[in-house]
Structure formats: structure tokens, C-alpha cells
Amino acid sequence: MSTVVQPSVAERSEAEALFRFQTETPDTVRTTLGMSATRIGGGVVLSMRNDTTHFWSKALGFGATAPVTAELIGEVCDFYRAEGTSQAVLQIAPAFLPEEWQEICEQEGIDPTSSSSWVKLACPTDEAVARADALDMTPDRIHVAPLEADQAPEWGTVMMRAYGMPVEQYAEMGAATATRPGWHPFAAWLDGEIVGTGTLFVQGETAQMFAGAVLPHARKRGGQTALLAARARVAQELGCRVLIAETGAEAPGTRNSSLHNMLRLGFEAVYERRNWSWHLTHDEH
């Protein structure tokens, strides 16, 4: 079944989930990590000034309700300058990049040679559930179930460990959404230990896959696919028509198992999106 998803829908789904994920973090964590966020031109701009991973400062979701212009990107970069953010990533769907993008990059200090990309994927919810039911996807000693509220701290810790991120402060950020409206968190267990995470953010008929990861020692057991299938079934129960997800694009000679797990479940690559890097210059410090 072919998936027809407009870039505007796919971009808004991810942007709103990420905005909620970061802004619903406890105030003490937000202060420690130097977090701030705003909405500009229909997109979201997220800053984490004290982020040692340089992953969480992102601007995305643009082009759906207003065109991407030099003025809009200038406002985004000015926000980062005002926050003292050392670097950030701008993620814009290729359909929304303006003809003068190269000139905008030069004007704002955005690296036009940035080579990393993400794949945006989508799948009809019914298709994902049908595939999960038809394929033999029984994981090896892995048990997947909805997360209980008292398990959120451990779940947040596993999420960050699985992504190779620091635990202090970051784990609390990950755990914060577990009991928030609109989120549907799941965990994967191996021998009584949480070894995998995944949550679903629901907006109307769209369900955003988020934070799906498994600890290294528990991989290659079908845990990630089981987490995808469990969330797809919940999305179907909630009346969601389409599932949205992202993962890293495969560079030549590499293999992204997350990508192939999603393709096996019926997801289709909608487009690749470059990660455009912006850096605060010494003159702007």
C-alpha cells in the first residue's frame, strides 16, 4: 500500500512531538541544561545551551504554513544568538527549501556542506498492524508492554543509555513525558530489566514514533520491531490513520537496522532531509 503523506504533515508531526518532549521537562532540568524554546513561522526552535551532545538544539517544522525565507531563517538564528547557543541544526524538508538557500546559508553562517541526512518515513497504520500480525515477529526473550508511571525513571535512563547520551539530567527529561497527555510510552524487558524504549505522540489522525531504542546487549532479538508493532496497534485503537517516523539515512557501506526494521513493517521512505549545521561565531559570543 502506497503512503501519500504531505511534507507539511510529516514535518509538523515531528516538530510538535519534539517541542512537547523538551518543553515538558521539569523546570530544574531546563535550568541546568539551559533549555528554551519558541515558535517561529509555523516551526519550532529549540535550544539547549548546556547540551554536551549538541543534539537537542534544533529548528524544524518550517514551510507548512509559511514559506521559508531569509527573514524567517534570520529570526531563527537570531534566537540562537540571543540564547548563546553554540551550535544548532536546522531541519527543513527539501520541498520547502527556497531557491536562494545557498545565499541564506552564507548570510547566517549555516554550513552548506553538511552531509548527514535523515530519512522521513510514513506508513498507513492499518498496514503496519497487518504486517505485524502476518510476519513472525516474536522477539527472543523480549517482552514489550505499556510503561507504568513508577517505571518512568528507569525508562528515561535506558532511553538515554541506548542513544549513547549522558544520564544525569537527560534521563529525567526522557522520563517526564511518560505520564503526559498525548504520549503512549512502551518498554521492552529482558530478564526483568528494561532494555528498550519507545513512545508514541498522537495528534488527531497522525501518530509520531519517538524515542525507539534498545540497549546494545539486548539488540538483534526483535525488541525494536516489537516496540514498533505495539505502538502501531495502539495508534490503530486510537483511530490514527498514519504513522510518522525518522531515522538516519544510510551512508555508503553502512546499514541502519532501525531503517530496515521500519521498512519491513511497511514504512516507506517519503524523502531524505539534510541536517544543516549552524554555529555561533567567535564574534557573536
Buried (B, 14 or more C-beta within 10 A) or exposed (E): EEBEBEBBBBBBBBBBBBBBBBBBBEEEBBEBBBBBBBEBBBBBBBBBBEBEEBEBBBBBBBBBEEEBBBEBBEBBBEBBBEBEBBEBBBBBBBEBBBEEBEEBBEEBBBBEEBEEBBBBBBBBBBBBBBBBEEEEBEBEEBBBEEBEEEBBEBBBBBBBBBBEBEBEBBBBBBBBBBBEEBBBBBBBBBEEEBBBBBBBBBBEEBBBBBBBBBBEEBBEBBBBBBBBBBBBBBBBEBEBBBBBBBBBBEEEEEEBEBBBBBBBBBBBBBBEBBBBBBBBEEEEE
